[in-house]
Amino acid sequence: MKPFEAPLAAYVRPALSASSRGKGWRVFIDELEVSTRIGIHAHEHLAPQPVVIDASLAYRCEPSEAGTHAMIDYERYCNRVSEFLSAKPHTRMLETLAVEIAQLSFVEWPALDALTLSLHKPKIREGTKRIGVELDWTREDFDVYRAASDVR
């Protein structure tokens, strides 16, 4: 048997560094409108009001026609977020609502790596197109938040 002369590294494809890789797949949802109980002002406590959500959901898993466990099913996501918001008790701030939606998202979709949520109440102030909040979290951000919440 002839001894191996070339270094093995010449035959192995080098792994891409984290900075040279793409961000993977992203599901986006624009203007999902859901009625929920939200707001600080007294008149906002009287009835549910619309909240509009834009979501960008990033995942690295490879989509497959055979199985959906590694994907973010946008129809299921929209239905689950709508169901969650329509059934929850009153929340005072959009920021709190964004965190709650993010928590729900990371818990129920294990393939989720990162998300960006934008929430606004339509027609909340005359002279503006929209005013709202945006939350940008990775799974690591969620894990840190959850660990800090467990300590409290």
C-alpha positions in Angstrom: 0.0 0.0 0.0 1.3 3.4 -1.0 1.7 5.9 1.8 -0.6 8.9 1.8 1.4 11.8 0.3 -0.9 14.8 0.0 -2.2 16.5 3.1 -5.8 15.6 3.9 -6.7 19.3 4.1 -6.3 19.5 0.3 -9.3 17.2 -0.1 -11.5 18.6 2.6 -13.7 21.6 1.7 -13.0 24.3 4.2 -15.8 25.4 6.4 -17.1 28.8 5.8 -16.6 31.3 8.6 -19.6 32.8 10.3 -19.0 36.1 8.6 -18.8 34.7 5.1 -22.1 32.7 5.3 -25.4 34.0 4.2 -28.2 34.5 6.6 -30.3 31.6 5.4 -34.0 31.6 4.8 -36.4 34.4 5.9 -40.2 34.3 6.0 -41.8 37.7 6.0 -45.3 38.7 6.9 -46.5 42.2 6.1 -49.4 43.9 7.7 -51.0 41.1 9.7 -53.9 42.9 11.4 -55.2 41.5 14.6 -57.6 42.9 17.2 -56.3 42.8 20.7 -56.7 44.7 24.0 -53.8 47.2 24.0 -53.1 50.7 25.3 -52.5 53.0 28.2 -55.4 55.4 27.9 -58.8 54.8 29.5 -60.6 54.7 26.2 -58.3 52.0 25.0 -59.5 49.7 27.8 -63.1 49.7 26.5 -62.7 47.3 23.6 -60.1 45.5 21.5 -58.4 47.6 18.8 -56.4 46.7 15.7 -52.7 46.1 15.8 -50.7 45.7 12.6 -47.7 43.3 12.7 -44.8 43.0 10.2 -42.7 40.0 11.0 -39.4 38.8 9.5 -38.5 35.2 10.7 -35.1 33.9 9.9 -34.1 30.2 9.9 -31.1 28.2 8.6 -32.7 24.8 8.1 -33.1 23.6 4.6 -36.8 23.6 3.5 -38.1 20.2 2.5 -41.2 19.1 0.7 -41.1 16.0 2.8 -41.2 17.5 6.2 -42.1 20.9 7.6 -40.4 20.6 11.0 -37.4 22.6 9.8 -39.5 25.4 8.3 -41.5 28.3 9.5 -45.1 27.7 8.2 -46.4 31.2 7.6 -50.0 30.3 7.6 -49.7 28.5 11.0 -47.6 31.4 12.3 -50.3 34.0 11.3 -53.0 31.9 12.8 -51.1 31.2 16.1 -50.2 34.9 16.6 -53.8 36.0 15.8 -55.2 33.4 18.2 -52.8 34.4 21.0 -53.5 38.2 20.6 -57.2 37.8 20.4 -57.4 35.7 23.6 -54.9 37.5 25.9 -55.8 40.0 28.6 -55.2 43.7 28.2 -51.6 44.8 27.6 -50.6 48.4 28.2 -47.6 48.8 25.8 -46.7 47.7 22.3 -43.2 47.0 23.6 -44.6 44.4 26.0 -46.8 42.9 23.2 -43.7 42.6 20.9 -41.8 40.7 23.6 -44.7 38.4 24.2 -45.0 37.6 20.5 -41.2 37.0 20.3 -41.3 34.6 23.2 -44.2 32.7 21.6 -42.3 32.6 18.3 -39.1 31.2 19.7 -40.9 28.6 22.0 -43.2 27.3 19.3 -40.8 27.4 16.3 -37.5 25.6 17.2 -36.0 26.3 13.8 -36.3 30.1 14.3 -32.9 31.8 14.5 -33.9 35.4 14.6 -36.8 37.7 14.2 -37.7 41.3 13.6 -41.2 42.4 14.7 -42.7 45.7 13.9 -46.0 46.6 15.6 -48.2 49.7 15.2 -51.7 50.8 15.9 -53.2 52.2 12.6 -54.4 55.8 12.6 -53.2 56.4 16.1 -52.1 60.0 15.4 -53.3 62.4 12.8 -50.6 63.6 10.5 -48.6 60.3 10.6 -48.7 57.2 8.4 -47.8 55.0 11.3 -46.1 55.1 14.7 -45.0 51.9 16.4 -42.2 49.8 17.8 -39.7 47.3 16.4 -38.0 44.4 18.2 -35.0 42.6 16.6 -34.0 39.5 18.5 -31.8 36.4 17.9 -32.4 33.1 19.6 -29.5 34.0 21.9 -31.3 37.3 22.9 -34.4 35.2 23.7 -32.4 32.7 25.8 -30.8 35.6 27.8 -34.2 37.2 28.3 -35.7 33.9 29.4 -32.8 33.2 31.8 -33.1 36.7 33.4 -36.9 36.2 33.7 -36.4 32.9 35.5 -34.1 34.6 38.0 -36.7 37.2 38.9 
